[in-house]
Amino acid sequence: MKIKVESEKVVKAVRKLDGVEIVLESTDDAKEAIDLILRKTELIKGDDYGNLKEVKVTSFQEYVTSAVDYKMVFLLEFLFEDNVSLDTKVSIIKEVQKFFEKI
């Protein structure tokens, strides 16, 4: 399952959590920031965290009105252990999505 998050929301979240103004130049930068956010906020709690194998991060540009007016968007793909129920997957992803909606 995947969600998309605008780069500026990731930057704002790290600023809010750590007081650091980061620059996201690559998916590696975004991956580090997402890992930091997940660890600091404890959005994924206890046993549920063990169900999550990895969060893969890819990027793309979303054009708002023209080729010059675009936003960098990161696609977060949540990879879970094989035996995780769909309800648990949705619950975890919803928490992460709600966090970024508030930023």
C-alpha positions, 0 to 999 in steps of 0.5 A, a space after each residue: 500500500 502506498 501514500 503520497 506526501 509532499 516534500 514540504 510536509 516532510 521538511 515541516 515535520 522534521 523542523 517541528 520534531 527536531 528544530 532542524 531545517 532539512 533539504 530534501 534533494 533525493 529519495 535517500 534524504 526523504 527516507 532518512 527523514 521519514 524514518 526519523 519521523 516514524 521513530 520520533 512520533 511513535 505513529 506505529 506503536 509496539 507490536 505494529 512496528 514489528 509488522 512493518 518490514 520497510 517503508 520504501 520511498 520514491 519521488 516524482 514531480 507533480 505539476 500544478 499548473 505548468 512545467 515550471 510550477 511543480 511540487 516534489 512528492 514522495 511516494 511512501 510504500 509500506 511493506 509488511 510481514 506476510 501475516 499482517 491483516 489488512 485492517 492492521 495495514 490500513 490502521 498504520 497507514 491511516 495514522 501516518 497519513 493523518 500526521 502529515 495532513 496535520 502538518 
